Amino acid sequence: MKTSSKRSCSPQSPDPSSGADDERAVAGGVPAAVGLVDAHTHVFPPEMILHREAYLERDARFGSLYRSPKAAMVSADDLVGRMDENGVDLCVMVGFPFADLGLCRLVNDHIVEAVGRFPGRLAGLACVAIEAPGAAAELDRCLDAGLRGCGELAPDPHEMHPGKQRGRGGLASIACSLRERGLPLLVHASEPFGHQYPGKGRFTPEACFALAQAHPGLTVIFAHLGGGLFLYEAMPEVRRTLADVFYDTAAVPYLYDPGVYEACLATAGSQKLIFGSDYPLLAPGRYREGLSRLDPDARAAMQSGNARRVFKI
Ligand SMILES: [Zn+2]
């Protein structure tokens, strides 16, 4: 679908094309070990990996996460090369939320190109600098080229100010583009307390809830179990507001005990959890201990069906 950045977009119009019931039936029949989708993997173009030092000073967030040579960076080709041994059928690649839209564009180009070379094995999301002029146009360019959503974005909580959400530009325009196409926004979420680690941000459950509230009908995946937002799905009125919200498992073994998946299933339900490893930070095998405790139907939904439905892949 071709769209224009001048279009009108009402936050009150939910996506009519989720097709959730059909896909749920399919997901229920998928054995857990078959068709694993890893919905949260990070890739960079080879040039950026080779010359990472040159980019450390150009972006404070990138510098804080990738200054250590131990912080692994992989290209799309590196990722594909490890998928079979990791038991993964399909990876959803994300780039990095650079503050410079030009750097986002470099990564987006790499992802678009790789998806074209590995259809059926790779899908990708577009990353944009939320506040940059041209962010919505860059997102539209990538979605027109076949990418399946936007992320992983790391918004500042001030983005959730009600005035900003009503206006044009910024996150409001990004949300508008995605809602029109029925594609998801992946947001980096963090726990409001607990241990500190590189990348721990301030977009905590309150900001996540405000984002969902500001954009009804927009499919949002909060990474890292939404910083714990899933717990509040046990409150009926909160659950209604979070109707289009999903949670991915990226980095969970670093953050929680293995029993957290059962807690998440008890409150949010198996249809809202999406497996993502945060590769190359963690390989999929690191999630085995927690996931093996779940029943096969819940695992099949988490490890394949939900992602295929949400990303339309
Ligand atoms: Zn993240």
Residues whose N, C-alpha, C, O or C-beta is under 5 A from the ligand:
A	BS01	ZN	H188 A223
